[in-house]
């Protein structure tokens, strides 16, 4: 499990406590979401990282599941990625 500064799922804003402190917590899902959405070059500390989920909009990429799993592993996230019909399921272990 990785810890990080947490962001709001809908707005992307940094989450704050009622006292105004930054919220830090388990961020595996947040990190996985970013790794799957971003393109290579968007992470300055790991420029090769990014699974480009938007590729799936244009059509089915039969290798995307394997690529996504490799990118998640490179980010330290152990997950299974599988496709069921028109849905992609990412299960973080």
BAKEKOL-692454 format. One record per atom (N, C-alpha, C): x, y, z; chain; atom name; residue in three letters. Coordinates in pm, 1 decimal. Layout:
[[X Y Z] "A" "CA" "ala"]
...
***
This chain:
[[84.3 -119.1 0.0] "A" "N" "unk"]
[[0.0 0.0 0.0] "A" "CA" "unk"]
[[87.8 124.1 0.0] "A" "C" "unk"]
[[52.2 216.2 -84.9] "A" "N" "unk"]
[[126.2 341.4 -94.0] "A" "CA" "unk"]
[[44.2 452.4 -29.4] "A" "C" "unk"]
[[112.7 542.7 36.0] "A" "N" "unk"]
[[44.6 658.9 92.0] "A" "CA" "unk"]
[[85.4 782.2 13.4] "A" "C" "unk"]
[[-7.6 876.5 6.4] "A" "N" "unk"]
[[15.3 997.6 -70.9] "A" "CA" "unk"]
[[-86.0 1102.0 -25.2] "A" "C" "unk"]
[[-71.0 1221.1 -76.7] "A" "N" "unk"]
[[-171.7 1325.2 -55.9] "A" "CA" "unk"]
[[-293.8 1284.4 -136.2] "A" "C" "unk"]
[[-410.2 1282.6 -72.8] "A" "N" "unk"]
[[-532.0 1238.7 -140.2] "A" "CA" "unk"]
[[-601.9 1355.0 -208.4] "A" "C" "unk"]
[[-663.0 1323.8 -322.4] "A" "N" "unk"]
[[-739.7 1424.4 -396.2] "A" "CA" "unk"]
[[-884.9 1379.6 -404.4] "A" "C" "unk"]
[[-973.3 1476.3 -420.0] "A" "N" "unk"]
[[-1115.6 1449.2 -433.1] "A" "CA" "unk"]
[[-1141.2 1380.0 -566.5] "A" "C" "unk"]
[[-1221.6 1273.4 -567.1] "A" "N" "unk"]
[[-1248.4 1196.9 -688.9] "A" "CA" "unk"]
[[-1318.7 1277.7 -797.1] "A" "C" "unk"]
[[-1406.5 1368.7 -757.8] "A" "N" "unk"]
[[-1484.9 1441.3 -857.7] "A" "CA" "unk"]
[[-1418.7 1570.7 -903.8] "A" "C" "unk"]
[[-1355.6 1643.3 -812.6] "A" "N" "unk"]
[[-1298.8 1773.8 -850.3] "A" "CA" "unk"]
[[-1149.5 1769.4 -876.0] "A" "C" "unk"]
[[-1081.3 1670.6 -817.9] "A" "N" "unk"]
[[-936.1 1664.2 -832.1] "A" "CA" "unk"]
[[-862.8 1754.5 -734.8] "A" "C" "unk"]
[[-937.1 1824.5 -650.4] "A" "N" "unk"]
[[-875.9 1913.5 -551.9] "A" "CA" "unk"]
[[-811.1 1833.0 -439.6] "A" "C" "unk"]
[[-708.1 1890.4 -379.4] "A" "N" "unk"]
[[-644.4 1827.5 -264.0] "A" "CA" "unk"]
[[-745.5 1825.3 -149.6] "A" "C" "unk"]
[[-758.3 1709.0 -85.2] "A" "N" "unk"]
[[-853.3 1695.2 25.1] "A" "CA" "unk"]
[[-794.4 1757.3 152.0] "A" "C" "unk"]
[[-880.5 1825.5 227.0] "A" "N" "unk"]
[[-841.1 1889.4 352.3] "A" "CA" "unk"]
[[-931.7 1842.9 464.8] "A" "C" "unk"]
[[-876.2 1836.9 586.1] "A" "N" "unk"]
[[-956.4 1807.3 704.4] "A" "CA" "unk"]
[[-1034.4 1932.9 740.9] "A" "C" "unk"]
[[-1134.7 1921.8 829.5] "A" "N" "unk"]
[[-1206.7 2042.0 872.5] "A" "CA" "unk"]
[[-1114.1 2148.1 934.3] "A" "C" "unk"]
[[-1001.0 2104.4 990.0] "A" "N" "unk"]
[[-906.2 2198.3 1050.0] "A" "CA" "unk"]
[[-814.6 2262.4 944.5] "A" "C" "unk"]
[[-825.6 2216.0 819.1] "A" "N" "unk"]
[[-744.3 2274.2 712.1] "A" "CA" "unk"]
[[-615.3 2200.4 682.3] "A" "C" "unk"]
[[-595.7 2083.0 743.3] "A" "N" "unk"]
[[-475.4 2003.7 717.4] "A" "CA" "unk"]
[[-494.3 1918.2 592.1] "A" "C" "unk"]
[[-385.6 1891.5 523.3] "A" "N" "unk"]
[[-389.2 1805.9 404.9] "A" "CA" "unk"]
[[-411.8 1660.8 448.8] "A" "C" "unk"]
[[-498.5 1590.4 375.4] "A" "N" "unk"]
[[-530.3 1450.8 406.0] "A" "CA" "unk"]
[[-428.9 1360.2 336.4] "A" "C" "unk"]
[[-366.8 1272.9 414.6] "A" "N" "unk"]
[[-272.6 1174.3 361.9] "A" "CA" "unk"]
[[-328.9 1037.1 394.3] "A" "C" "unk"]
[[-328.3 948.7 294.6] "A" "N" "unk"]
[[-384.2 816.2 318.0] "A" "CA" "unk"]
[[-340.5 719.0 210.0] "A" "C" "unk"]
[[-402.1 602.0 208.2] "A" "N" "unk"]
[[-371.2 498.9 109.7] "A" "CA" "unk"]
[[-417.3 546.7 -27.4] "A" "C" "unk"]
[[-324.5 544.9 -122.1] "A" "N" "unk"]
[[-352.6 605.5 -251.8] "A" "CA" "unk"]
[[-337.7 508.7 -368.3] "A" "C" "unk"]
[[-345.0 378.6 -343.8] "A" "N" "unk"]
[[-328.0 281.5 -451.4] "A" "CA" "unk"]
[[-426.9 304.4 -565.9] "A" "C" "unk"]
[[-553.9 324.2 -532.7] "A" "N" "unk"]
[[-655.5 345.0 -636.7] "A" "CA" "unk"]
[[-630.0 474.4 -712.8] "A" "C" "unk"]
[[-593.3 578.0 -641.3] "A" "N" "unk"]
[[-565.5 708.2 -702.7] "A" "CA" "unk"]
[[-445.2 698.3 -797.4] "A" "C" "unk"]
[[-340.8 630.6 -754.4] "A" "N" "unk"]
[[-221.2 613.6 -837.4] "A" "CA" "unk"]
[[-253.7 528.2 -959.2] "A" "C" "unk"]
[[-327.7 418.9 -939.2] "A" "N" "unk"]
[[-364.5 331.4 -1050.2] "A" "CA" "unk"]
[[-446.4 407.7 -1154.5] "A" "C" "unk"]
[[-540.1 488.9 -1109.5] "A" "N" "unk"]
[[-622.3 566.9 -1202.7] "A" "CA" "unk"]
[[-535.5 658.4 -1288.5] "A" "C" "unk"]
[[-441.7 724.8 -1226.9] "A" "N" "unk"]
[[-354.5 815.2 -1302.2] "A" "CA" "unk"]
[[-264.9 739.5 -1399.3] "A" "C" "unk"]
[[-208.0 628.1 -1353.9] "A" "N" "unk"]
[[-120.0 549.7 -1441.0] "A" "CA" "unk"]
[[-196.5 501.4 -1563.7] "A" "C" "unk"]
[[-321.0 460.6 -1545.3] "A" "N" "unk"]
[[-399.9 410.6 -1657.3] "A" "CA" "unk"]
[[-442.1 522.3 -1752.1] "A" "C" "unk"]
[[-466.8 641.1 -1702.4] "A" "N" "unk"]
[[-514.2 751.3 -1785.6] "A" "CA" "unk"]
[[-402.4 828.7 -1854.9] "A" "C" "unk"]
[[-290.3 845.0 -1789.6] "A" "N" "unk"]
[[-185.0 932.1 -1842.3] "A" "CA" "unk"]
[[-110.4 868.9 -1958.9] "A" "C" "unk"]
[[-46.4 955.0 -2035.5] "A" "N" "unk"]
[[38.4 913.2 -2147.1] "A" "CA" "unk"]
[[183.8 914.1 -2103.7] "A" "C" "unk"]
[[268.4 836.1 -2169.3] "A" "N" "unk"]
[[411.7 843.2 -2139.0] "A" "CA" "unk"]
[[460.9 987.6 -2151.0] "A" "C" "unk"]
[[541.9 1029.0 -2054.9] "A" "N" "unk"]
[[593.8 1165.4 -2052.3] "A" "CA" "unk"]
[[522.0 1256.8 -1954.8] "A" "C" "unk"]
[[404.3 1218.7 -1909.8] "A" "N" "unk"]
[[329.2 1303.8 -1817.0] "A" "CA" "unk"]
[[378.5 1291.0 -1673.8] "A" "C" "unk"]
[[439.5 1178.1 -1639.0] "A" "N" "unk"]
[[502.8 1164.0 -1508.2] "A" "CA" "unk"]
[[648.5 1204.9 -1524.9] "A" "C" "unk"]
[[687.7 1314.4 -1466.5] "A" "N" "unk"]
[[824.5 1364.3 -1483.8] "A" "CA" "unk"]
[[927.7 1275.2 -1415.5] "A" "C" "unk"]
[[888.1 1205.8 -1307.7] "A" "N" "unk"]
[[981.5 1117.4 -1237.9] "A" "CA" "unk"]
[[991.9 979.9 -1303.1] "A" "C" "unk"]
[[899.4 945.1 -1391.3] "A" "N" "unk"]
[[901.5 817.2 -1463.4] "A" "CA" "unk"]
[[842.4 840.0 -1602.9] "A" "C" "unk"]
[[919.5 899.6 -1693.0] "A" "N" "unk"]
[[864.7 942.2 -1822.8] "A" "CA" "unk"]
[[809.9 830.0 -1910.6] "A" "C" "unk"]
[[849.5 705.9 -1887.3] "A" "N" "unk"]
[[799.8 595.1 -1968.6] "A" "CA" "unk"]
[[664.9 542.4 -1920.3] "A" "C" "unk"]
[[618.5 589.3 -1805.2] "A" "N" "unk"]
[[497.2 537.9 -1741.8] "A" "CA" "unk"]
[[372.7 605.8 -1798.6] "A" "C" "unk"]
[[271.0 527.6 -1826.8] "A" "N" "unk"]
[[142.9 579.5 -1875.0] "A" "CA" "unk"]
[[79.4 480.7 -1970.5] "A" "C" "unk"]
[[-38.9 429.3 -1937.3] "A" "N" "unk"]
[[-101.7 323.1 -2016.2] "A" "CA" "unk"]
[[-196.6 373.5 -2123.7] "A" "C" "unk"]
[[-225.8 502.5 -2126.6] "A" "N" "unk"]
[[-306.9 564.8 -2233.0] "A" "CA" "unk"]
[[-444.6 500.4 -2249.6] "A" "C" "unk"]
[[-527.7 507.3 -2147.5] "A" "N" "unk"]
[[-660.7 446.4 -2153.3] "A" "CA" "unk"]
[[-745.0 504.1 -2266.3] "A" "C" "unk"]
[[-714.8 625.7 -2310.3] "A" "N" "unk"]
[[-793.4 685.0 -2418.2] "A" "CA" "unk"]
[[-776.0 611.1 -2550.4] "A" "C" "unk"]
[[-676.8 523.6 -2561.7] "A" "N" "unk"]
[[-661.8 441.2 -2681.0] "A" "CA" "unk"]
[[-782.1 350.2 -2700.6] "A" "C" "unk"]
[[-846.7 314.0 -2591.3] "A" "N" "unk"]
[[-959.5 221.5 -2599.7] "A" "CA" "unk"]
[[-1083.7 286.2 -2658.6] "A" "C" "unk"]
[[-1089.9 418.7 -2659.1] "A" "N" "unk"]
[[-1206.8 488.3 -2713.4] "A" "CA" "unk"]
[[-1215.1 467.1 -2863.9] "A" "C" "unk"]
[[-1100.7 471.2 -2931.4] "A" "N" "unk"]
[[-1097.8 458.1 -3076.6] "A" "CA" "unk"]
[[-1123.7 314.7 -3123.1] "A" "C" "unk"]
[[-1102.1 219.4 -3039.3] "A" "N" "unk"]
[[-1123.5 79.6 -3077.1] "A" "CA" "unk"]
[[-1061.0 -13.6 -2976.7] "A" "C" "unk"]
[[-1075.0 -139.7 -3001.5] "A" "N" "unk"]
[[-1024.8 -239.7 -2908.0] "A" "CA" "unk"]
[[-877.5 -266.5 -2935.3] "A" "C" "unk"]
[[-794.6 -250.3 -2835.1] "A" "N" "unk"]
[[-652.0 -282.4 -2843.7] "A" "CA" "unk"]
[[-631.4 -412.2 -2767.9] "A" "C" "unk"]
[[-604.0 -522.7 -2836.9] "A" "N" "unk"]
[[-594.8 -652.0 -2767.8] "A" "CA" "unk"]
[[-478.2 -661.1 -2669.2] "A" "C" "unk"]
[[-380.6 -572.3 -2680.3] "A" "N" "unk"]
[[-263.7 -577.3 -2592.6] "A" "CA" "unk"]
[[-273.1 -480.3 -2475.1] "A" "C" "unk"]
[[-380.6 -401.0 -2468.4] "A" "N" "unk"]
[[-388.9 -296.8 -2366.8] "A" "CA" "unk"]
[[-390.1 -354.8 -2226.0] "A" "C" "unk"]
[[-460.6 -464.3 -2203.1] "A" "N" "unk"]
[[-467.0 -523.6 -2068.4] "A" "CA" "unk"]
[[-327.3 -558.0 -2017.4] "A" "C" "unk"]
[[-246.9 -619.6 -2102.5] "A" "N" "unk"]
[[-110.7 -656.3 -2063.2] "A" "CA" "unk"]
[[-26.1 -531.0 -2040.5] "A" "C" "unk"]
[[-40.4 -433.2 -2128.8] "A" "N" "unk"]
[[34.7 -308.3 -2115.2] "A" "CA" "unk"]
[[-2.8 -237.8 -1985.8] "A" "C" "unk"]
[[-131.8 -230.9 -1956.2] "A" "N" "unk"]
[[-179.4 -164.4 -1835.3] "A" "CA" "unk"]
[[-123.4 -232.5 -1711.5] "A" "C" "unk"]
[[-123.6 -365.6 -1709.7] "A" "N" "unk"]
[[-71.7 -439.4 -1594.2] "A" "CA" "unk"]
[[76.7 -411.7 -1574.7] "A" "C" "unk"]
[[153.6 -406.5 -1681.8] "A" "N" "unk"]
[[297.4 -377.2 -1672.9] "A" "CA" "unk"]
[[321.6 -236.9 -1618.5] "A" "C" "unk"]
[[241.8 -139.9 -1662.1] "A" "N" "unk"]
[[257.7 -3.1 -1614.0] "A" "CA" "unk"]
[[220.6 8.0 -1466.6] "A" "C" "unk"]
[[115.6 -62.2 -1426.0] "A" "N" "unk"]
[[76.7 -61.8 -1284.8] "A" "CA" "unk"]
[[185.3 -125.9 -1199.1] "A" "C" "unk"]
[[242.4 -236.4 -1245.1] "A" "N" "unk"]
[[350.4 -301.5 -1170.9] "A" "CA" "unk"]
[[470.5 -208.6 -1159.3] "A" "C" "unk"]
[[501.9 -135.0 -1265.7] "A" "N" "unk"]
[[614.1 -40.9 -1262.3] "A" "CA" "unk"]
[[590.8 70.8 -1160.7] "A" "C" "unk"]
[[463.4 101.8 -1134.7] "A" "N" "unk"]
[[429.0 204.5 -1035.8] "A" "CA" "unk"]
[[416.1 145.9 -895.9] "A" "C" "unk"]
[[438.9 15.1 -882.4] "A" "N" "unk"]
[[430.9 -48.5 -751.0] "A" "CA" "unk"]
[[292.0 -92.8 -712.0] "A" "C" "unk"]
[[201.3 -102.7 -809.0] "A" "N" "unk"]
[[63.7 -145.0 -781.9] "A" "CA" "unk"]
[[45.7 -286.3 -835.5] "A" "C" "unk"]
[[9.8 -380.0 -746.9] "A" "N" "unk"]
[[-16.3 -517.3 -787.5] "A" "CA" "unk"]
[[-164.4 -528.4 -820.3] "A" "C" "unk"]
[[-195.6 -552.2 -948.0] "A" "N" "unk"]
[[-335.7 -554.7 -989.8] "A" "CA" "unk"]
[[-356.6 -653.7 -1103.0] "A" "C" "unk"]
[[-479.5 -700.8 -1114.8] "A" "N" "unk"]
[[-522.1 -781.1 -1229.1] "A" "CA" "unk"]
[[-602.9 -690.8 -1320.5] "A" "C" "unk"]
[[-576.6 -700.6 -1449.1] "A" "N" "unk"]
[[-650.6 -622.1 -1548.1] "A" "CA" "unk"]
[[-712.3 -721.2 -1645.4] "A" "C" "unk"]
[[-844.9 -716.6 -1659.4] "A" "N" "unk"]
[[-911.9 -807.1 -1752.2] "A" "CA" "unk"]
[[-1029.2 -736.5 -1819.2] "A" "C" "unk"]
[[-1067.1 -789.5 -1932.9] "A" "N" "unk"]
[[-1176.4 -731.3 -2008.8] "A" "CA" "unk"]
[[-1292.5 -829.0 -2009.9] "A" "C" "unk"]
[[-1411.9 -778.1 -1979.6] "A" "N" "unk"]
[[-1533.5 -856.9 -1982.1] "A" "CA" "unk"]
[[-1633.1 -783.5 -2071.1] "A" "C" "unk"]
[[-1652.9 -835.1 -2189.5] "A" "N" "unk"]
[[-1741.2 -766.4 -2284.2] "A" "CA" "unk"]
[[-1682.3 -631.5 -2320.8] "A" "C" "unk"]
[[-1757.7 -525.5 -2296.1] "A" "N" "unk"]
[[-1708.1 -390.6 -2327.3] "A" "CA" "unk"]
[[-1652.8 -318.8 -2204.0] "A" "C" "unk"]
[[-1632.7 -392.1 -2094.3] "A" "N" "unk"]
[[-1581.8 -331.8 -1971.1] "A" "CA" "unk"]
[[-1442.1 -381.8 -1939.3] "A" "C" "unk"]
[[-1360.4 -291.1 -1885.1] "A" "N" "unk"]
[[-1227.8 -327.7 -1837.8] "A" "CA" "unk"]
[[-1233.9 -325.5 -1685.9] "A" "C" "unk"]
[[-1189.8 -433.5 -1623.6] "A" "N" "unk"]
[[-1193.1 -444.8 -1477.4] "A" "CA" "unk"]
[[-1049.4 -446.0 -1426.1] "A" "C" "unk"]
[[-1021.5 -353.7 -1334.7] "A" "N" "unk"]
[[-891.3 -347.0 -1270.1] "A" "CA" "unk"]
[[-913.2 -377.9 -1122.9] "A" "C" "unk"]
[[-852.3 -487.0 -1078.3] "A" "N" "unk"]
[[-866.3 -529.5 -939.2] "A" "CA" "unk"]
[[-731.7 -517.0 -868.7] "A" "C" "unk"]
[[-723.6 -422.9 -775.7] "A" "N" "unk"]
[[-600.3 -402.3 -699.7] "A" "CA" "unk"]
[[-594.9 -504.6 -587.5] "A" "C" "unk"]
[[-481.9 -572.8 -577.8] "A" "N" "unk"]
[[-466.4 -679.0 -476.6] "A" "CA" "unk"]
[[-422.8 -621.7 -344.0] "A" "C" "unk"]
***
